[in-house]
C-alpha cells in the first residue's frame, strides 16, 4: 500500500503546473513569443440612430435594411406641406419689386419739386416755408425708399429661413455606410425623443479593430505602427492595418490596456462584428506571391492548390 506522502505532488511537479498556467495566459504567451497573433474584434467605425429633428409624420423611407448609402443621400422625408407653402410665399415676397418702384418714383417727383422750389425761392416767387415743405417731402420719400429696400432684404432672408425649415423635413445620411435596421415606416410619427429612432446606420469603411493587450508590453505598441489583421472564418485572409489609438489609461484591475487600429474596407468585403487576430510587426515585410509588398487594406491572395 502506497503512503499518503507518495500521493502528494512533488515540488518540481507544482512548479511545472504553475508554468503551464502562466503559459496559458495570452499576455504572457505573447510577451514570450513576439510574433504570436492576439485576439481582437472588428467593429464599425461608428453606429448611429437617426431621429427626426422635428415632430412630424413620416412621408417616405427610401432605404431598407442592408442597403448601402452615401454621404448626403436622402434616406427619409417628413410631411412638409405647410413648410413648402411658406417657402413659396417667402420667395414671392422677395421677388416682388412693386413697392420699390413706387418709392423710387416718389423720390423722383419730390426731387424735381425741390429743385423747382429752390429756383422759385431764389427768384423770390415763393416763401421759405414753401421751399422747406418741398425739401421735407423729398427727405421723407428718400427714407421711405430706404425702408422699402430694407424690407426687400428681410424678405430675402425669410426665404433662407423658410428653406432651412423645409430642409429639416428631409433626412440625409451623415456618412457613407450601411442601413443596420429600419424602425419606423411611412405614416408613423417621427418624434425627437431618444426612444423613437427612424433607423440605425453603421459606417464600415474604415473599420475599427479593437484589441486588449497586457500591460507588460505597454510602450512596444506605437501610434502609426503597422499590423496584420486576420478575420476568422469564413472571411479569412490577412489585411494590413495601422495603429491609431493607444490608451493612456491602464485598467489596473485586469492589467491590460486597449489599442485601436484602422482597417480599410473600401470593397466592403469585411463585415463589422466579426472576431479576428492581429499580429503586430513590419507589415511591409510581408510579400505577396509575386514578391510585391502588400498595401494597407489589401487582402493576401490564397495559395493555389
Buried (B, 14 or more C-beta within 10 A) or exposed (E): EEEEEEEEEEEEEEEEEEEEEEEEEBBBBBBEEEEEBBEBBBBBBEBBBBBBBEEBEBBEBEBEEEBBBEEEEEBBBBBBEEBEEBBEBBBEBBEEEEBBEEBBEBBEEBBEBBEEBBEBBEEEEBEEEEBEBBBEBBEEBBEBBEEBBEBBEEBBEBBEEBBEBBBBBBBBBBBBBBBBEBBBEEEEEBBEEEEBBBBBBBBBBBBBBBBBBBBEBBEEBEEEBBBBBBBEEEBEBBBBBBBBEBBEEEEEEEEBBBBBBBBBBEEEEBBBEBEBBBBBEEBEEBEEEEEEEBEBBBBBEEEEE
